[in-house]
């Protein structure tokens, strides 16, 4: 069964999103769960920064352990692989000696808290961090220490948690904070992912109009309306996803543009309607 998975950051939450978040099948929150309440209350997973001062503050805080979001969660994710960060340590400290406590690891502490609370504990693979580094390198020349906790968790959801048919929503991410996270590049990367997934969702729905209607499945084309204006609306969405991607990754945009030029939305709709 398809799920709505919502990843909720600690930034500003648009009005009216709380109910949407709470209606999700899976909700991921972060660290101190600062948007809990205004950003809904359902919590299945709390992803934590498991090194440095934030980790120390959480593991040594009785208040954090009894926070309603932490209490409700069935899993705790540690976003930083201890071996990966130990390898990074000499290079980072050579440039930023002030980060002497940044690498203090509290993974074991979070595992114990999870065990005591009857929760699962999971450390996100270093491969997620390393793949993000590769993708972010194409979007920024500015030096940074590591991807943000939110970015690692979102990438993990997309690569390891999402199943076929699942919808991913992201809320409460303002892409700002510690100046040694690459927030500007992270925003570009997420915008690119969103554009790419949106584009191919439409092309998939174009292929599946008949089956989706028979099986009462959601379909973007049907929702837009099987009319000339609906076809135009779909084409406008495809164009917008292309323009977004072109500003971020022209190579991918060219592939999207080729696919787009081969797609006649109105013709596909007309063929469906004539064959009903």
Secondary structure, 3 states (H helix, E strand, C coil): CCCEEEEECCCCCCCCHHHHHHCCCEEEEECCCCCCECCECCCCEEEECCEHHHHHHHHCCHHHHCCHHHHHCCEEEECCCHHHHHHHHHHHHHHCHHHCCCCCECHHHHHHHHHHCCCEEEECCHHHHHHHHHHHHCCCCCCCCCCCHHHHHHHHHHHHHCCCCCEEEEECCCCCCCCCCCHHHHHHHHHHHHHHHHHHHHHHHHHCHHHHHHCCCCCHHHHHCCCHHHHHHHHHHHHHHHHHHHHHCHHHHHHHHHHHHCCCHHHHHHHHHHHC
